[in-house]
């Protein structure tokens, strides 16, 4: 069985080069693989679709295997610093 979902990740108001975020979703329990990504058409009050598209191109995302109903996603900027909230999408199975 697989799952998919979205989460809001908050890099904060002070510019940073990376962040780690815990995504909680009850359907992650028992799953062993996960992938996270930014969708270029997503928007948030802090960052519009153009910023989400840039995040997808300029950030490396890694996921730890889900543990119970949680998984940790780490985002590292490959160019520049990041602020504010972004919508993160994920799939797991």
C-alpha positions as CSV (number, residue, x, y, z in Angstrom):
1,X,0.0,0.0,0.0
2,X,1.2,3.5,-0.7
3,X,0.3,7.0,0.6
4,X,0.7,10.5,-0.7
5,X,0.2,13.8,1.0
6,X,1.2,17.4,1.6
7,X,2.8,19.2,4.6
8,X,3.8,22.8,5.2
9,X,7.4,23.3,6.1
10,X,8.6,26.5,7.8
11,X,12.1,27.7,7.3
12,X,11.4,30.7,9.6
13,X,12.0,34.4,9.2
14,X,15.8,34.3,9.4
15,X,17.4,33.1,6.1
16,X,18.9,29.6,6.4
17,X,20.6,27.2,4.1
18,X,18.9,24.1,5.3
19,X,16.1,22.7,7.5
20,X,14.8,19.4,8.9
21,X,11.1,18.8,9.3
22,X,9.0,16.0,10.8
23,X,6.0,15.0,8.7
24,X,3.3,13.2,10.6
25,X,0.8,11.1,8.8
26,X,-1.0,8.1,10.3
27,X,-0.9,6.3,6.9
28,X,2.9,6.2,7.0
29,X,2.9,3.4,9.6
30,X,4.5,0.3,8.2
31,X,5.9,1.9,5.0
32,X,9.6,1.8,4.3
33,X,10.2,4.1,1.3
34,X,9.5,7.8,1.0
35,X,10.2,10.7,-1.4
36,X,9.5,14.4,-1.0
37,X,9.3,17.1,-3.6
38,X,8.1,20.7,-4.3
39,X,5.4,21.1,-6.9
40,X,6.0,24.1,-9.1
41,X,2.3,25.0,-9.1
42,X,1.8,25.0,-5.3
43,X,1.5,28.3,-3.4
44,X,1.6,29.5,0.2
45,X,1.0,33.0,1.6
46,X,4.8,33.3,2.1
47,X,5.9,31.9,-1.2
48,X,4.1,31.9,-4.6
49,X,4.3,29.3,-7.4
50,X,7.4,30.8,-8.9
51,X,9.2,30.4,-5.5
52,X,8.0,26.8,-5.2
53,X,9.3,26.1,-8.8
54,X,12.7,27.6,-7.8
55,X,12.7,25.5,-4.6
56,X,12.2,22.4,-6.6
57,X,15.1,23.3,-8.8
58,X,17.5,24.6,-6.2
59,X,16.9,22.4,-3.1
60,X,18.0,18.9,-2.4
61,X,15.4,16.9,-0.3
62,X,16.1,13.7,1.5
63,X,13.7,11.6,3.6
64,X,14.4,9.2,6.4
65,X,12.4,6.0,6.2
66,X,9.0,6.4,7.9
67,X,9.1,5.5,11.6
68,X,5.6,4.9,12.9
69,X,3.5,7.8,11.6
70,X,6.5,10.1,11.2
71,X,9.2,10.8,8.7
72,X,12.0,13.4,8.7
73,X,12.6,15.4,5.6
74,X,15.8,17.4,5.3
75,X,16.0,20.3,2.8
76,X,19.4,21.7,1.7
77,X,19.6,24.8,-0.5
78,X,22.1,24.3,-3.3
79,X,22.2,28.1,-4.0
80,X,21.2,30.9,-1.6
81,X,19.2,31.1,1.6
82,X,15.5,30.3,2.2
83,X,12.8,31.9,4.4
84,X,9.1,31.3,5.0
85,X,6.7,28.4,4.5
86,X,6.6,26.1,1.5
87,X,4.1,23.3,0.6
88,X,6.0,20.0,0.5
89,X,4.5,16.9,-1.2
90,X,5.4,13.4,-0.5
91,X,4.8,9.8,-1.5
92,X,5.7,6.7,0.5
93,X,5.2,2.9,0.2
